[in-house]
């Protein structure tokens, strides 16, 4: 009789997301990884996670997930710490976890380190791409030459690669010769009774929400231009600012715009309140992977007006408006705000699309199948894709 595989999530920065509170680094990848670990544990799987040492006891159990610690992030002597204690403590933690399947998300030297250990010890390795940058040959997110070699090794020797869009599948195949499977990432959202609150309040508020890191890649300057072009609308800019001259300039200029409020970084509970009060979600990036903010917005039934459209989903599924310039964004937002019927139609499509693809159970059921199949060696070669 076959059994479910034991699973280990290699997620160096995820202890804060698992333990709760505001300590440590907590980003989108860490939230998703901790969510996945908890889901598998709730289904009766033996689940572990490897994180940096942040003062916790080794092997502490959180919501059914056993957390094994490696060294501290800043441990060791510069120039030597890559091997000892970072790599050695990773190996030791992987041994203690003793799992059938190991999972890691995001381009890093760790991708290759985990793949090497899994091949040597007869375990399975699943790697998940975090963004388009992980699929590009220059590997801008992986700075050192040796780290890039390890990452490429991990891609080549993973038992399964998970990506989020058709574009990423084409890039990973064309640039690295690797097959992959498209899976929708899970995103927790409000219940059916609470997801939208008062529909009339959403429309009348005429609030445009922007959530993300204030940095040049996300082009928040476009939001400022948009706010100045639409004085009849209210704009909320939410997120931490990068320590750059560009981000400083955006923040200073934002404070001079009467109909725009710069809120700074916000915890998850506070961000959900912004979604509840917004009329529209706005994205101004030129390029992304698959933003968690899109999934969160759709879970609240918010139309998205964006300069970026992953796999043309917004346009093809009727989930909002896509425009390349500020003028187009302004037209799209005004059209949705001035037509309650149109707003309601897009809102319902957004919520339904979220429920069918990205709600936790819908998405994790697909992940579960991949984990089971990888462990049983039953996945055949070739590109695969769940229909989104």
ABEGO torsion letter per residue (X at the ends): XBBBBBBBBBBAAAAAAAAEEABEBBBAAAAAAAAAAAAAAAAGBBBBBBBBBAGBBBGBBBGGBBBBBBBBAABEBBGAAAAOAAAAAAAAAAAAAGBABBBBBEBBAAAAAAAAAAAAAGBBBBBBBABAAAABAAGAABABAAAAAAAAAAAAABABBBBABAAAAAAAAAAAGBBBBBBBBBBBBBBAAAAAEBAAAAAAAGBBBBBEBBBAAAGAAAAAAAAAABAABBBBBBEBBBBBAAAAAAAAAAAABAABBBAEBBBAAAAAAAAAABABBBBABABBBBBAAAAAAAAAGBBBBBABBBGGAAAAAGAEBBBABAAAAAAAAAAAAABAAAAAAAAAAAAAAAAAAABAAAAAAAAAAAAAAAAAGABBBEBBBBBX
